[in-house]
Amino acid sequence: MSKMFVCLLLCWSLLGVAEASGPVAPLALGEVVDAALRAFPGLLAAEQRKPLAAGELQTAQGGFDTLLKSQNRWSVSGLYENRQYDWSIEQPTSVMGATFFGGWRRGTGHYPVYEGKSLTANDGEVRMGVNIPLWRNREIDRRRASLQQAELGQLIAGHEFDQTLLDVRRQASHRYWDWVLAGIRLRTAQQLCEVAEQRNQAILQRVAAGDIPEFEALDNQRAIIERRERVVAAQRLLEQSAIQLSLYWRDEQGQPQLPTPELLPADFPGQEPRIDGDLHEALVTASAQRPELQRLKLQAQQSETELQLQENQQNPALDFQVVGASDIGQSPYKLNRDELYLGLNVDIPLQQRVAGGRAQVASANLRRLHWERKGVEDRIDAEVKDVWSALDAARQRLQLSQQQQQAARQLEQGERTRFELGETTLLFVNLREIASGDASLQVADAAASLFKAHADYQAVLANAVADSGVKDHD
């Protein structure tokens, strides 16, 4: 009794596990796209442009870092023995290119008369001042220009990532629909082969009975061999499509995973995704959202900043400086003093070849980016018009191929009936079956073209950037 109970319990457990596992759910497009966005190496590589740009921004910000300097000198032999200690700190700012500075120095010992200023009170001398550019480096300098360009570089890195994201989404969608199409092609080839194999015994019986000539059996054997060859070719195409899809469908560790035939959906979705708006709205949307145009716009701003800097660098440098100094502590030489210095430093480049050459480079870059942007705008307009045309053609192809499929199936069934009645030959039955199978493949091919065109439409309009959600139409 106990053994029987254990056996019943084991059978019930196995049945429960089988029911729990159930049929394998088909692989959905959204799963492939999500996996690609999570682990596709090309997208992960493009994402590294963001921290790279952040590092360049930090480097540019370092141009405004506080600088501490120290100069110390000891005269250990000679006519005058003395010691000098000098510490200073500088702080560049983005306010009109001004640089604030301060410091402390101490000089002790004996100095010649012409270096008497080096001698300070017992506790040294403190100083503080500011250097203000009045012409060159006032409106812009290298520090501020580099910072502006690095900030723009961060935005450019984001748009470059978005462009790669669009490409990955489109390619992943294309590979998915190619895989679905290859699965339907294999099923169609297998069905045609099974039809020829299933009727082979009936044909042999009719030949033996003298109902049909013997060459009909030979023709069916030829059809079986031909259709088996089609199955082999379709199997190879499915394996190739699965390998290509595995580059985008990755596991949690980021490794490619090969989709098995059990994961194939039964057919293409019965309804295509909805498109709102007309061609004009699509052109406007693509022009506003495509990351290539945004990237070129920001790169032009970088060149404009460089041109502005180099034009400024061709001006004379006219720097106004204010420095205040005061001795602290007592001095046996009664050197305690408070001093205020005003300075005007002039630096005039006579040839200006460096700044002039760099300005020429920046100006040429601006013109290059202008024409490159014009070319990209024209290409985007052409892509939108082309994908709009492709969508319309794919819809018409799908409708016509479905009508052709319906007619081919009716002719196939009618030809089989005629063959059973002895009114036709197996050759015509084979032709009708092949035509019906080809019509089914044309329907699948038209559906694949339609859904791939929708993937192109989303990429051309950059809707994946504007809306990061994955739409699953399975």
Backbone hydrogen bonds, N-H to C=O, Kabsch-Sander energy under -0.5 kcal/mol:
donor,donor_aa,acceptor,acceptor_aa,energy
5,F,1,M,-2.0
6,V,2,S,-2.3
7,C,3,K,-2.4
8,L,4,M,-2.5
9,L,5,F,-2.4
10,L,6,V,-2.4
11,C,7,C,-2.5
12,W,8,L,-2.4
13,S,9,L,-2.1
14,L,10,L,-2.5
15,L,11,C,-2.5
16,G,12,W,-2.1
17,V,13,S,-2.4
18,A,14,L,-2.3
19,E,15,L,-2.3
20,A,16,G,-2.2
21,S,17,V,-2.4
22,G,18,A,-2.2
27,L,263,L,-3.0
32,V,28,A,-1.4
33,V,29,L,-2.5
34,D,30,G,-2.6
35,A,31,E,-2.2
36,A,32,V,-2.3
37,L,33,V,-2.6
38,R,34,D,-1.3
39,A,35,A,-2.3
40,F,36,A,-2.3
43,L,40,F,-0.6
44,L,40,F,-2.2
45,A,41,P,-2.7
46,A,42,G,-1.8
47,E,43,L,-1.9
48,Q,44,L,-0.8
48,Q,45,A,-0.8
49,R,46,A,-1.5
50,K,47,E,-1.5
52,L,48,Q,-1.8
53,A,49,R,-2.4
54,A,50,K,-2.3
55,G,51,P,-2.3
56,E,52,L,-1.9
57,L,53,A,-2.1
58,Q,54,A,-2.3
59,T,55,G,-2.2
60,A,56,E,-2.2
61,Q,57,L,-2.5
62,G,58,Q,-1.4
63,G,60,A,-1.5
64,F,61,Q,-1.9
65,D,62,G,-1.8
67,L,90,E,-2.6
69,K,88,S,-3.0
71,Q,86,D,-3.2
73,R,84,Q,-2.7
75,S,82,N,-3.0
76,V,74,W,-0.8
81,E,79,L,-0.5
82,N,80,Y,-0.5
83,R,108,T,-2.7
84,Q,73,R,-3.0
85,Y,106,R,-2.4
86,D,71,Q,-1.8
87,W,104,W,-3.3
88,S,69,K,-2.4
89,I,102,G,-3.0
90,E,67,L,-2.6
91,Q,100,F,-3.2
93,T,98,A,-1.8
96,M,94,S,-1.0
98,A,95,V,-2.3
99,T,131,N,-2.2
100,F,91,Q,-2.2
101,F,129,G,-2.5
102,G,89,I,-2.3
103,G,127,R,-2.3
104,W,87,W,-2.9
105,R,125,E,-2.5
106,R,85,Y,-2.6
108,T,83,R,-2.3
110,H,81,E,-2.6
115,E,112,P,-1.9
116,G,113,V,-1.6
118,S,115,E,-2.0
119,L,116,G,-1.5
120,T,107,G,-1.9
122,N,330,Q,-2.5
123,D,328,I,-1.4
124,G,121,A,-1.4
125,E,105,R,-3.1
126,V,326,S,-2.6
127,R,103,G,-2.4
128,M,324,G,-2.5
129,G,101,F,-2.9
130,V,322,V,-2.1
131,N,99,T,-2.5
132,I,130,V,-0.5
132,I,320,F,-3.3
134,L,318,L,-3.3
135,W,136,R,-0.6
136,R,316,P,-1.4
138,R,135,W,-1.5
139,E,135,W,-0.6
145,A,141,D,-2.8
146,S,142,R,-2.6
147,L,143,R,-2.0
148,Q,144,R,-2.5
149,Q,145,A,-2.6
150,A,146,S,-2.3
151,E,147,L,-2.2
152,L,148,Q,-2.2
153,G,149,Q,-2.0
154,Q,150,A,-1.5
155,L,151,E,-1.2
156,I,152,L,-2.4
157,A,153,G,-2.3
158,G,154,Q,-1.6
159,H,155,L,-1.9
160,E,156,I,-2.4
161,F,157,A,-2.0
162,D,158,G,-2.1
163,Q,159,H,-2.2
164,T,160,E,-1.9
165,L,161,F,-2.5
166,L,162,D,-2.3
167,D,163,Q,-1.9
168,V,164,T,-2.5
169,R,165,L,-2.5
170,R,166,L,-2.4
171,Q,167,D,-2.7
172,A,168,V,-2.7
173,S,169,R,-2.2
174,H,170,R,-2.6
175,R,171,Q,-2.6
176,Y,172,A,-1.9
177,W,173,S,-2.5
178,D,174,H,-2.3
179,W,175,R,-1.9
180,V,176,Y,-2.2
181,L,177,W,-2.5
182,A,178,D,-2.4
183,G,179,W,-2.1
184,I,180,V,-2.1
185,R,181,L,-2.4
186,L,182,A,-2.1
187,R,183,G,-2.3
188,T,184,I,-2.5
189,A,185,R,-2.2
190,Q,186,L,-2.6
191,Q,187,R,-2.4
192,L,188,T,-2.2
193,C,189,A,-2.0
194,E,190,Q,-2.6
195,V,191,Q,-2.1
196,A,192,L,-1.8
197,E,193,C,-2.3
198,Q,194,E,-2.7
199,R,195,V,-1.6
200,N,197,E,-0.8
201,Q,197,E,-0.5
203,I,199,R,-2.1
204,L,200,N,-2.2
205,Q,201,Q,-2.0
206,R,202,A,-2.1
207,V,203,I,-2.4
208,A,204,L,-2.2
209,A,205,Q,-1.8
210,G,207,V,-1.0
211,D,206,R,-2.6
212,I,206,R,-0.8
216,E,213,P,-1.3
217,A,214,E,-0.9
218,L,214,E,-1.5
219,D,215,F,-2.3
220,N,216,E,-1.9
221,Q,217,A,-2.1
222,R,218,L,-2.1
223,A,219,D,-2.2
224,I,220,N,-2.4
225,I,221,Q,-2.2
226,E,222,R,-2.5
227,R,223,A,-2.5
228,R,224,I,-2.2
229,E,225,I,-1.9
230,R,226,E,-1.5
231,V,227,R,-1.9
232,V,228,R,-2.2
233,A,229,E,-2.2
234,A,230,R,-2.6
235,Q,231,V,-2.6
236,R,232,V,-2.2
237,L,233,A,-2.1
238,L,234,A,-2.2
239,E,235,Q,-2.4
240,Q,236,R,-2.5
241,S,237,L,-2.4
242,A,238,L,-2.5
243,I,239,E,-2.2
244,Q,240,Q,-2.2
245,L,241,S,-2.3
246,S,242,A,-2.0
247,L,243,I,-0.6
247,L,244,Q,-0.8
248,Y,245,L,-1.8
249,W,245,L,-2.3
250,R,248,Y,-1.0
251,D,255,Q,-2.4
254,G,251,D,-1.9
257,Q,246,S,-0.5
257,Q,249,W,-2.2
263,L,260,T,-1.9
264,L,261,P,-1.7
282,A,278,D,-2.0
283,L,279,L,-2.3
284,V,280,H,-2.1
285,T,281,E,-2.6
286,A,282,A,-2.5
287,S,283,L,-2.0
288,A,284,V,-1.6
289,Q,285,T,-2.0
290,R,286,A,-2.3
293,L,290,R,-0.5
294,Q,290,R,-1.3
295,R,291,P,-2.6
296,L,292,E,-2.4
297,K,293,L,-2.1
298,L,294,Q,-2.1
299,Q,295,R,-2.4
300,A,296,L,-2.0
301,Q,297,K,-1.6
302,Q,298,L,-1.9
303,S,299,Q,-2.0
304,E,300,A,-2.4
305,T,301,Q,-2.2
306,E,302,Q,-2.0
307,L,303,S,-2.6
308,Q,304,E,-2.5
309,L,305,T,-2.2
310,Q,306,E,-2.5
311,E,307,L,-2.3
312,N,308,Q,-1.7
313,Q,309,L,-2.1
314,Q,310,Q,-0.7
314,Q,311,E,-0.6
315,N,312,N,-1.6
317,A,347,D,-3.7
318,L,316,P,-0.6
319,D,345,N,-2.5
320,F,132,I,-3.0
321,Q,343,G,-2.7
322,V,130,V,-2.2
323,V,341,Y,-2.5
324,G,128,M,-3.4
325,A,339,E,-2.7
326,S,126,V,-2.6
327,D,337,R,-2.1
328,I,124,G,-2.8
334,K,331,S,-1.7
339,E,325,A,-3.4
341,Y,323,V,-3.8
343,G,321,Q,-3.0
345,N,319,D,-2.7
347,D,317,A,-2.4
356,G,352,Q,-2.0
357,G,353,R,-2.4
358,R,354,V,-2.3
359,A,355,A,-2.3
360,Q,356,G,-1.8
361,V,357,G,-2.0
362,A,358,R,-2.4
363,S,359,A,-2.4
364,A,360,Q,-2.3
365,N,361,V,-2.3
366,L,362,A,-2.1
367,R,363,S,-2.0
368,R,364,A,-2.5
369,L,365,N,-2.8
370,H,366,L,-2.0
371,W,367,R,-2.1
372,E,368,R,-2.5
373,R,369,L,-2.5
374,K,370,H,-2.1
375,G,371,W,-2.3
376,V,372,E,-2.3
377,E,373,R,-2.7
378,D,374,K,-2.2
379,R,375,G,-2.3
380,I,376,V,-2.7
381,D,377,E,-2.2
382,A,378,D,-2.2
383,E,379,R,-2.5
384,V,380,I,-2.5
385,K,381,D,-2.3
386,D,382,A,-2.5
387,V,383,E,-2.7
388,W,384,V,-2.1
389,S,385,K,-2.1
390,A,386,D,-2.6
391,L,387,V,-2.3
392,D,388,W,-1.9
393,A,389,S,-2.7
394,A,390,A,-2.6
395,R,391,L,-2.1
396,Q,392,D,-2.0
397,R,393,A,-2.8
398,L,394,A,-2.5
399,Q,395,R,-2.2
400,L,396,Q,-2.6
401,S,397,R,-2.9
402,Q,398,L,-1.9
403,Q,399,Q,-1.7
404,Q,400,L,-2.5
405,Q,401,S,-2.6
406,Q,402,Q,-2.2
407,A,403,Q,-2.1
408,A,404,Q,-2.7
409,R,405,Q,-2.3
410,Q,406,Q,-1.7
411,L,407,A,-2.3
412,E,408,A,-2.4
413,Q,409,R,-2.5
414,G,410,Q,-2.4
415,E,411,L,-2.4
416,R,412,E,-1.9
417,T,413,Q,-2.0
418,R,414,G,-2.2
419,F,415,E,-2.0
420,E,416,R,-2.3
421,L,417,T,-1.5
422,G,419,F,-1.1
423,E,418,R,-3.2
424,T,418,R,-0.6
429,V,425,T,-1.3
430,N,426,L,-2.9
431,L,427,L,-2.2
432,R,428,F,-2.3
433,E,429,V,-2.6
434,I,430,N,-2.8
435,A,431,L,-2.4
436,S,432,R,-2.4
437,G,433,E,-2.7
438,D,434,I,-2.8
439,A,435,A,-2.1
440,S,436,S,-2.0
441,L,437,G,-2.1
442,Q,438,D,-2.2
443,V,439,A,-1.8
444,A,440,S,-2.1
445,D,441,L,-2.9
446,A,442,Q,-2.4
447,A,443,V,-2.3
448,A,444,A,-2.6
449,S,445,D,-2.3
450,L,446,A,-2.1
451,F,447,A,-2.4
452,K,448,A,-2.5
453,A,449,S,-2.1
454,H,450,L,-1.6
455,A,451,F,-1.7
456,D,452,K,-2.2
457,Y,453,A,-2.4
458,Q,454,H,-2.3
459,A,455,A,-1.8
460,V,456,D,-3.1
461,L,457,Y,-2.1
462,A,459,A,-0.6
463,N,458,Q,-2.1
464,A,458,Q,-0.7
465,V,462,A,-0.7
466,A,462,A,-1.6
467,D,463,N,-2.9
471,K,469,G,-0.5
472,D,470,V,-0.6
473,H,471,K,-0.6
